[in-house]
Amino acid sequence: MDASSFQRASRDLLKTHKEALRAQRGQVELMRFTDWFSKFSNSPGMSSRERLLLPGTPAIDGGEGTVAVVGFGQTVDVFMSKQRPKKLLVYGDDFGAHVFLVKVGSKP
């Protein structure tokens, strides 16, 4: 591959990448990010150690006050800012819908 072919291929790849980023605006199906969320299952037979607990709730052996995740919303809202944060809807076993703002690549 000569230099001009490489530059052309690089420009095409960059253009495709920018178009894909522009497409991730507003409401986007969760499946476009990962299929793990749709496959997630919190079956009633799981022990308290196996359950996925909702962040921000007491985590003392899955006792009173803990909320386990039972599912996720079908879409996420993608905000147009530098880090493209996403609003994720998480359903808990308390029959509540809990909203989280997720920044991809952020460190704890």
C-alpha positions as CSV (number, residue, x, y, z in Angstrom):
1,M,0.0,0.0,0.0
2,D,1.5,3.3,-1.0
3,A,1.2,6.5,1.0
4,S,-1.7,8.0,-0.9
5,S,-3.7,4.8,-0.6
6,F,-3.0,4.7,3.1
7,Q,-4.1,8.4,3.6
8,R,-7.3,7.7,1.6
9,A,-8.1,4.6,3.7
10,S,-7.3,6.5,6.9
11,R,-9.7,9.4,5.9
12,D,-12.4,6.9,5.1
13,L,-12.0,5.2,8.4
14,L,-12.1,8.5,10.3
15,K,-15.2,9.6,8.4
16,T,-17.0,6.3,9.3
17,H,-16.0,6.7,12.9
18,K,-17.3,10.3,13.1
19,E,-20.6,9.3,11.5
20,A,-21.0,6.5,14.0
21,L,-20.4,8.9,16.9
22,R,-22.9,11.3,15.5
23,A,-25.4,8.5,15.3
24,Q,-25.1,7.9,19.0
25,R,-27.2,11.0,20.0
26,G,-30.4,11.2,21.9
27,Q,-32.1,7.8,22.7
28,V,-30.1,4.8,21.6
29,E,-31.0,1.2,22.0
30,L,-29.1,-0.4,24.8
31,M,-28.3,-3.4,22.5
32,R,-26.0,-1.1,20.4
33,F,-23.6,-0.9,23.3
34,T,-23.8,-4.5,24.6
35,D,-26.1,-7.4,24.7
36,W,-25.2,-8.3,28.3
37,F,-28.0,-6.1,29.6
38,S,-30.7,-7.9,27.6
39,K,-29.4,-11.3,28.7
40,F,-29.2,-10.3,32.3
41,S,-31.4,-12.4,34.5
42,N,-32.0,-12.1,38.3
43,S,-33.8,-15.4,39.0
44,P,-35.6,-15.8,42.4
45,G,-33.5,-18.8,43.2
46,M,-30.2,-16.8,43.4
47,S,-28.5,-16.5,46.7
48,S,-27.9,-13.1,48.2
49,R,-24.2,-13.4,47.2
50,E,-25.1,-14.0,43.5
51,R,-27.6,-11.1,43.1
52,L,-26.5,-7.9,41.5
53,L,-27.3,-5.2,44.1
54,L,-28.3,-1.7,43.1
55,P,-25.5,0.8,43.8
56,G,-26.2,3.1,46.7
57,T,-28.2,0.7,48.8
58,P,-26.9,-1.1,51.9
59,A,-25.1,-4.3,51.0
60,I,-25.1,-6.2,54.3
61,D,-25.6,-9.8,53.1
62,G,-28.6,-8.8,51.0
63,G,-30.6,-8.0,54.0
64,E,-33.4,-5.4,54.6
65,G,-32.9,-2.2,52.6
66,T,-31.0,-3.8,49.8
67,V,-32.4,-3.5,46.3
68,A,-31.5,-6.1,43.7
69,V,-31.4,-5.3,40.0
70,V,-34.1,-7.2,38.0
71,G,-33.7,-5.5,34.6
72,F,-32.6,-2.6,32.5
73,G,-34.4,-0.1,30.3
74,Q,-34.5,-0.8,26.5
75,T,-32.8,2.6,25.6
76,V,-30.2,4.9,27.0
77,D,-30.1,8.7,26.6
78,V,-26.7,9.8,25.2
79,F,-25.8,13.4,26.0
80,M,-23.7,15.5,23.7
81,S,-20.8,16.6,25.7
82,K,-17.1,15.7,25.8
83,Q,-17.4,12.4,27.5
84,R,-20.8,11.5,26.1
85,P,-22.4,10.5,29.4
86,K,-25.3,8.1,29.2
87,K,-28.5,7.9,31.3
88,L,-29.3,4.3,32.2
89,L,-32.6,3.1,33.6
90,V,-32.3,0.2,36.1
91,Y,-35.3,-1.7,37.5
92,G,-35.1,-3.0,41.0
93,D,-36.9,-5.6,43.0
94,D,-38.5,-2.8,45.0
95,F,-40.7,-2.2,41.9
96,G,-38.8,1.1,41.3
97,A,-37.1,2.5,38.3
98,H,-33.7,4.0,39.2
99,V,-31.8,6.4,37.0
100,F,-28.0,6.4,36.8
101,L,-25.8,8.8,34.8
102,V,-22.8,6.7,33.5
103,K,-19.6,8.2,32.2
104,V,-17.8,5.8,30.0
105,G,-14.1,5.3,30.8
106,S,-14.3,7.3,34.1
107,K,-12.2,6.1,37.0
108,P,-13.7,5.3,40.4
